[in-house]
Amino acid sequence: MERDDDPTVTRLTPDEAFGLLGDETRFEILRVLNGADESLSFSELRTRVGADDPGGFNYHLGKLTGQFVRKTEAGYDVAPPGERVVGAILSGGYTAEFSADSVPVGGNCLHCGGRLEAVFRDHGITIDCSDCEWMFTDPEIPAGLMDGMDAAAAPNVVARWLRTVDEAAEVGMCTNCHGRLDSTLYLSDDDDAPDWLEGSGLVGMEFCECTRCGHVYNRSVQLAVLSHPLVAAFHYEHDIDLRETPRWELPWLEADNATVESTDPLRIAVPMTLDGETRTFVFDRGLDVVDRYDGE
């Protein structure tokens, strides 16, 4: 039920938002303000933007002021929505694509033990096996993350991006539009599971879908439980910091390394072997640990 003190969200229509931003001078105003260390006066802002016509510049600045730019006694500042616009453009999420040769990746294929490589494609970087052609992951990565980096840095960039997306999923926040994520766990043999999941070799997957923009982030049961404190602690006991270790270097992450012990209630056992020690964690439908034991 809506209350009087509930926050009110006022939105521009897409036509209004893109109309305001669809001008080179206006974006340059946002870019300059975003990079400024302090408020800028009208004349200083116009000089930095390089606008010769004061009247035309005032018109464009006026269009931005309120939603994307703040006017104070000290001058003009970029507003948070303006910062996000500049950030989105600089990230390359809208304007850039990848182009580079593949580079080797540390670790070996969890299927065949073959050589892994990072392969660049238009809007992402895949981690593939060059021998059996198995794909470990294929995230959509803002191209700006590689800006100024050598191609050899790609595996580290992928690892950091996957961690960022996972952490957002843990708190139920969409990385695409910052909307709310709803999570659903499907077993591969569920009647309402996606058809492709049945033949994937996975026990199940968690589907995190944004209630606002519809963006979907999928992750296997094994990947979804990596952030659990007991799982992280077990790895830490073996000098593996999951905040730093790329997931494709974890030897127990094979697609079929999980077992459904019961369906009512749902119990999924995931054995993890590190340095010869096996610890099995049992998860419920919410992917919380309900049991654990040593050995397979």
C-alpha positions as CSV (number, residue, x, y, z in Angstrom):
1,M,0.0,0.0,0.0
2,E,1.4,3.4,-0.9
3,R,2.0,5.8,2.0
4,D,2.3,9.6,2.1
5,D,6.0,9.4,3.0
6,D,6.9,6.9,0.2
7,P,9.5,8.4,-2.2
8,T,8.2,9.8,-5.4
9,V,10.1,9.0,-8.6
10,T,9.6,11.5,-11.4
11,R,10.8,10.3,-14.8
12,L,11.6,12.0,-18.1
13,T,10.2,10.1,-21.0
14,P,12.8,8.5,-23.3
15,D,12.1,11.2,-26.0
16,E,12.6,14.0,-23.4
17,A,15.8,12.5,-22.0
18,F,17.5,11.7,-25.3
19,G,16.2,15.1,-26.7
20,L,18.0,16.9,-23.9
21,L,21.2,14.9,-24.4
22,G,21.2,14.7,-28.2
23,D,23.6,17.6,-28.8
24,E,27.4,17.7,-28.8
25,T,27.5,20.9,-26.8
26,R,25.3,19.6,-24.0
27,F,27.3,16.4,-23.6
28,E,30.5,18.5,-23.5
29,I,29.0,20.7,-20.7
30,L,28.3,17.5,-18.7
31,R,31.8,16.1,-19.4
32,V,33.5,19.4,-18.4
33,L,31.4,19.7,-15.2
34,N,32.0,16.0,-14.4
35,G,35.8,16.6,-14.5
36,A,35.8,19.9,-12.6
37,D,37.1,20.0,-9.1
38,E,34.8,22.8,-8.1
39,S,31.7,24.7,-9.2
40,L,32.3,26.6,-12.5
41,S,30.9,30.1,-13.3
42,F,29.0,30.6,-16.5
43,S,32.0,32.2,-18.2
44,E,34.5,29.6,-17.1
45,L,32.2,26.8,-18.1
46,R,31.7,28.3,-21.5
47,T,35.4,28.8,-22.0
48,R,36.2,25.2,-21.1
49,V,33.5,23.9,-23.3
50,G,34.8,26.1,-26.2
51,A,31.5,27.6,-27.1
52,D,31.8,30.9,-29.0
53,D,28.2,32.0,-28.9
54,P,27.1,33.0,-25.4
55,G,23.4,33.0,-26.3
56,G,23.5,29.6,-27.8
57,F,25.6,28.2,-24.9
58,N,23.1,29.7,-22.4
59,Y,20.2,28.0,-24.3
60,H,21.9,24.5,-24.1
61,L,23.0,25.0,-20.4
62,G,19.4,26.0,-19.5
63,K,18.1,22.8,-21.1
64,L,20.3,20.7,-18.8
65,T,19.9,22.7,-15.6
66,G,17.6,21.0,-13.2
67,Q,17.8,17.4,-14.3
68,F,21.5,17.0,-15.3
69,V,23.1,20.2,-14.0
70,R,22.7,22.0,-10.7
71,K,23.0,25.8,-10.4
72,T,24.2,27.1,-7.0
73,E,25.5,30.4,-5.7
74,A,29.0,29.2,-6.5
75,G,28.2,28.3,-10.1
76,Y,27.3,25.1,-11.9
77,D,27.9,21.5,-10.9
78,V,27.0,18.2,-12.6
79,A,24.0,16.5,-10.9
80,P,24.1,12.7,-10.2
81,P,22.0,11.9,-13.3
82,G,24.5,13.9,-15.4
83,E,27.4,11.9,-13.8
84,R,25.7,8.7,-14.8
85,V,25.3,9.8,-18.4
86,V,29.0,10.7,-18.6
87,G,30.0,7.5,-16.9
88,A,27.9,5.4,-19.3
89,I,29.4,7.0,-22.3
90,L,33.0,6.8,-21.0
91,S,32.4,3.1,-20.0
92,G,32.0,2.3,-23.7
93,G,28.8,0.5,-23.0
94,Y,27.0,2.5,-25.7
95,T,29.8,3.6,-27.9
96,A,32.6,1.1,-28.1
97,E,33.3,-2.4,-29.3
98,F,36.2,-4.8,-28.7
99,S,38.7,-5.7,-31.3
100,A,41.9,-7.7,-30.5
101,D,43.4,-11.1,-30.9
102,S,42.7,-13.8,-28.3
103,V,45.1,-14.0,-25.3
104,P,46.0,-17.0,-23.1
105,V,44.3,-17.5,-19.7
106,G,45.9,-19.0,-16.6
107,G,44.4,-22.3,-15.6
108,N,43.1,-25.2,-17.6
109,C,39.8,-26.3,-19.0
110,L,37.6,-27.9,-16.4
111,H,36.3,-30.3,-19.1
112,C,39.4,-31.6,-20.9
113,G,42.3,-29.9,-19.2
114,G,43.1,-28.0,-22.4
115,R,44.3,-24.4,-22.8
116,L,42.0,-21.5,-22.0
117,E,42.0,-18.3,-23.9
118,A,40.2,-14.9,-23.7
119,V,38.4,-14.2,-27.0
120,F,37.3,-10.7,-27.9
121,R,33.9,-10.2,-29.5
122,D,31.9,-7.1,-30.3
123,H,30.4,-6.5,-26.8
124,G,32.1,-9.0,-24.6
125,I,35.0,-11.3,-23.8
126,T,34.6,-15.0,-23.6
127,I,36.8,-17.5,-21.7
128,D,37.0,-20.5,-24.0
129,C,38.9,-23.7,-24.3
130,S,41.0,-23.8,-27.5
131,D,41.0,-27.6,-27.5
132,C,37.4,-28.7,-26.9
133,E,35.8,-25.3,-27.6
134,W,33.9,-25.4,-24.3
135,M,33.0,-21.8,-23.2
136,F,33.4,-21.1,-19.5
137,T,31.8,-17.7,-19.5
138,D,30.7,-15.0,-22.0
139,P,29.8,-11.8,-20.1
140,E,28.8,-8.6,-21.8
141,I,31.5,-6.2,-20.7
142,P,31.6,-2.4,-21.2
143,A,34.5,-1.9,-23.6
144,G,35.7,1.0,-21.6
145,L,37.0,-1.4,-19.0
146,M,39.8,-2.2,-21.4
147,D,40.6,1.4,-22.2
148,G,44.3,2.0,-21.9
149,M,45.0,-1.6,-21.1
150,D,47.0,-4.2,-23.0
151,A,45.0,-7.2,-24.3
152,A,46.8,-9.4,-21.9
153,A,44.8,-7.8,-19.1
154,A,41.6,-9.2,-20.4
155,P,41.3,-12.3,-18.1
156,N,41.8,-10.1,-15.1
157,V,39.2,-7.6,-16.4
158,V,36.7,-10.5,-17.0
159,A,37.3,-11.9,-13.4
160,R,36.7,-8.4,-11.9
161,W,33.6,-7.8,-13.9
162,L,32.1,-11.2,-13.0
163,R,32.7,-10.4,-9.4
164,T,31.0,-7.0,-9.8
165,V,28.0,-8.6,-11.4
166,D,27.8,-11.4,-8.8
167,E,27.9,-8.9,-5.9
168,A,25.1,-6.9,-7.5
169,A,23.1,-10.1,-7.9
170,E,23.7,-10.9,-4.2
171,V,22.0,-7.6,-3.2
172,G,19.3,-7.9,-5.9
173,M,20.4,-4.9,-8.0
174,C,20.5,-4.9,-11.8
175,T,23.8,-3.8,-13.3
176,N,22.0,-2.6,-16.4
177,C,19.4,-0.2,-15.0
178,H,19.8,-0.5,-11.2
179,G,16.4,-2.0,-10.9
180,R,15.4,-4.8,-8.6
181,L,16.3,-8.4,-9.4
182,D,14.1,-11.3,-8.8
183,S,15.9,-14.6,-8.5
184,T,14.6,-18.1,-9.4
185,L,16.4,-21.4,-9.1
186,Y,15.6,-23.9,-11.8
187,L,16.8,-27.5,-11.8
188,S,17.6,-28.9,-15.3
189,D,14.7,-31.3,-15.3
190,D,12.1,-28.8,-14.0
191,D,9.0,-28.6,-16.3
192,D,9.2,-24.8,-16.5
193,A,13.0,-24.6,-16.9
194,P,14.4,-23.2,-20.2
195,D,14.7,-25.9,-22.8
196,W,18.5,-25.4,-23.2
197,L,19.1,-26.0,-19.5
198,E,18.1,-29.7,-19.8
199,G,21.0,-30.6,-22.1
200,S,23.5,-28.3,-20.5
201,G,25.0,-30.9,-18.1
202,L,24.2,-28.5,-15.2
203,V,22.2,-29.6,-12.2
204,G,20.5,-26.2,-12.1
205,M,20.9,-22.5,-12.6
206,E,19.8,-19.3,-10.8
207,F,18.1,-16.8,-13.0
208,C,18.3,-13.2,-11.8
209,E,15.8,-11.1,-13.8
210,C,15.3,-7.4,-13.5
211,T,11.8,-6.3,-12.8
212,R,12.4,-3.0,-14.6
213,C,14.3,-3.6,-17.8
214,G,14.1,-7.4,-18.1
215,H,17.8,-7.9,-18.2
216,V,18.6,-11.5,-17.1
217,Y,21.8,-12.7,-15.4
218,N,22.2,-16.5,-15.2
219,R,24.7,-18.5,-13.1
220,S,25.1,-22.1,-12.3
221,V,24.4,-23.4,-8.8
222,Q,28.1,-23.8,-8.2
223,L,28.8,-20.2,-9.2
224,A,25.9,-18.9,-7.2
225,V,27.1,-20.4,-3.9
226,L,30.7,-19.0,-4.2
227,S,29.8,-16.0,-2.1
228,H,28.5,-18.0,0.8
229,P,30.6,-17.3,3.9
230,L,31.2,-21.0,4.6
231,V,32.4,-21.6,1.1
232,A,34.6,-18.6,1.2
233,A,36.0,-19.7,4.5
234,F,36.8,-23.2,3.3
235,H,38.8,-21.7,0.4
236,Y,40.6,-19.3,2.7
237,E,41.7,-22.2,4.8
238,H,43.5,-23.4,1.7
239,D,45.0,-19.9,1.0
240,I,42.5,-19.2,-1.8
241,D,41.0,-15.7,-1.6
242,L,37.8,-15.8,-3.7
243,R,38.0,-12.0,-4.0
244,E,41.2,-12.4,-6.0
245,T,41.1,-15.9,-7.6
246,P,39.4,-16.1,-11.1
247,R,36.6,-18.7,-10.9
248,W,38.0,-20.7,-13.9
249,E,41.0,-21.6,-11.7
250,L,38.8,-23.4,-9.1
251,P,39.2,-27.1,-9.8
252,W,35.8,-28.2,-8.4
253,L,33.7,-26.0,-10.7
254,E,32.9,-28.7,-13.3
255,A,29.4,-28.3,-14.7
256,D,28.2,-31.7,-13.2
257,N,29.8,-31.3,-9.8
258,A,26.5,-31.1,-7.9
259,T,23.8,-33.6,-6.9
260,V,20.2,-33.2,-6.0
261,E,19.7,-35.2,-2.8
262,S,16.0,-34.4,-2.5
263,T,13.4,-32.3,-4.2
264,D,10.9,-31.8,-1.3
265,P,12.5,-30.0,0.4
266,L,15.2,-29.2,-2.2
267,R,18.7,-30.2,-1.2
268,I,21.6,-29.8,-3.5
269,A,25.0,-31.2,-2.5
270,V,28.1,-29.6,-3.9
271,P,31.5,-31.3,-3.1
272,M,34.5,-29.0,-3.1
273,T,38.0,-30.5,-3.2
274,L,41.0,-28.3,-2.4
275,D,44.5,-29.7,-1.8
276,G,43.2,-33.2,-1.4
277,E,40.6,-32.2,1.2
278,T,36.9,-32.6,0.2
279,R,34.1,-30.7,2.0
280,T,30.6,-31.1,0.8
281,F,28.0,-28.3,1.4
282,V,24.3,-29.0,1.1
283,F,22.2,-26.0,-0.1
284,D,18.4,-25.4,0.0
285,R,16.4,-23.6,-2.6
286,G,17.5,-20.3,-1.4
287,L,21.1,-21.5,-1.7
288,D,21.7,-21.3,2.0
289,V,23.9,-24.0,3.6
290,V,21.7,-26.4,5.6
291,D,24.3,-29.2,6.1
292,R,28.0,-29.9,5.5
293,Y,30.3,-32.9,5.9
294,D,33.8,-33.9,5.1
295,G,34.4,-36.3,2.2
296,E,32.5,-36.9,-1.0
